[in-house]
Every structure is written in C-alpha cells, then in structure tokens.
Amino acid sequence: MEHLAEMMAFAKVVETKSFSAAAVALSSSKSLVSKQVSALEAALGVRLLNRTTRRMSLTEVGAAYYEHCARIAQELDAAAETVTKLQAKPRGVLRITSPVIFAAMHLAPAIDGFMRRYPEVEVELNATDRPVDMVEEGFDLAIRITDHPPPSMVARRIAPVRWVTCAAPSYLAQHGTPQTPQDLLQHECLMYQGTQHNIWRYRVGGREVAVPVRGRCRVNSSEVLIQLALAGAGIVLFPTYVLGPYLKSGRLVHILADSSANADTDMHAIYFPNRYMQPKVRAFIDHLLAHFGEEPSWDKF
C-alpha cells in the first residue's frame, strides 16, 4: 500500500496529540515523523492538520482520513498478532502428501498421536503415489522415498528404507528357496508394470549384481503385489516398512538375506526452505522422528 508508513505516522500523531510522543511510540524521531506527515499531505494535496507553535488540530478532511488510517492500523496490529500466535505454537491446517501404502500402514498412527498432542492443528493428508507439485497443490510437507530430493527443497531424513526379497512359505515349499540372486531367474517374480521394474539389484561380496527377473504377473498396485505374495503366487522385492509385519508373523519368509538388495535408501520429509519454518511443520517432523526412532518397528522382525 502506497504511503503506508506516512499514514501510520499521521495516525499515531493524532492518537498521541503530539509529534514528540508519536516519535517515541514509533521508535523514530520528531523530525522524521513531521516530514512523513508533510509528505502525506503533499501526496494527497490537502491539509490534514492545523499546526501552530502551541497546538495542533485536525482539519475536517484530516478527521475523515484519520478514521480510515486508524482502521488500517488496527488491521495491521491484528495481522501481526495473528502471525505471532501462529509462530508461537503449532496451529492451523497442515497439508501432507505421502505414498499410499506408507500412509496407511505407518503415517496414520503417527498422525493420530500428533493430533492428540496438538489439538489446534488440523491435518489434510493426500495419499498418492503420483508425483506432486507442492507449490501448485498447496502442500506444506511431502513424505517421499528418494536419494535425490529436489534441490529447491529441504529434505529431512526421517527413517531408513531397507528392501528385502520375500516369499510365502507355501511358494518356497512348492518351488524351493533361491540361494543366490541368479537363482531368481528360475522363479516366478512379482513386479510392477513397466520394464524399469524388471531389474532387481543386489550387492554380493562388495559387487553389484543386476538380475533381469521374470514373472507372468505384473500389476500397478503395491497392495495387490503383497496379496499375491501372501497367496504364494511368487517372490517380491519390497521395503521392510511394507513387509515387516508379515515377516514378523511368518506369513512371508526373508530369502537371499546374505545378498542385500542394492536399493536401500531413506524416507524423507520434504518441505520449503524458509528461515521461519512454520511451527506446525517443525512439530510434525519432530514427532515423526520420535515416533519412528533410529530403528523403526518395521525393521524388528
């Protein structure tokens, strides 16, 4: 808004009935406040104040103009108070995006605890596996598995992501247990649609081994792949945050444990770079770090 500083100086002069008192209230000088009021009068082309060496009074135009300036000053004070309150404690709407299966299995319980702790925060969770534009879609935070977060964003590691090769006991009883990554060539492997998912990578004796796995079933859903594996339809390569509960219960068996999957990475919280990070974002990230811990529950099988 043009001439905002001059308007606030004028309003303060009227409120305090003195240029000197207005200068003190504004942490300014009497001469600067006087110049600001004179500049405002010149810009408007009217006299706002009648001034003599002993007293000062509002002109008719000045009185009408002051009412508007006073309302603006009140709105600015209210806006500043709102910002202060928002910065003081977590509150407001927190918009998050996360992969579907991670959101369902692990983020939902974390959000429940967060909302109990911070009752003034509302959470909007968008569970999707598609790429999102955080600016365009208005997200505060994105949970993503990546080694290469966007350079324009800040990425905070919140948990490790380990990949394991697994199969149901019924599948292994019928088809045998692979002893090396190359043995996978003789097995039914369950995978996502798309040729980029046909190469499973392992680290054996310090070197990388790439296996072009094959299988008669390709799907576009993590949930369906898991159900197929549980039914004994084939072997899967998946993160432990998905398979951990099934490994712990014995419904799936970890195979090729001596050949670590060369796809281990990290789960990150991605947010906008800002020296004044919103308390709701900072609080949620801190909550996730405490909730998952150094060794997440899904790795304890």
Secondary structure, DSSP 8 states (H G I E B T S, - for coil): -TTHHHHHHHHHHHHHTSHHHHHHHTTS-HHHHHHHHHHHHHHHTS--EEE-SS-EEE-HHHHHHHHHHHHHHHHHHHHHHHHHHHHHS--EEEEEEE-HHHIIIIIHHHHHHHHHH-TTEEEEEEE-SS---HHHHT-SEEEEE-SS--TTSEEEEEEEE-EEEEE-HHHHHHH----SGGGGGGS-B-EESSGGGSEEEEEETTEEEEEE---S-EES-HHHHHHHHHTTS-BEEEEHHHHHHHHHHTSSEEE-TTSEETT-EEEEEEE---SS--HHHHHHHHHHHHHH-SS-GGG--
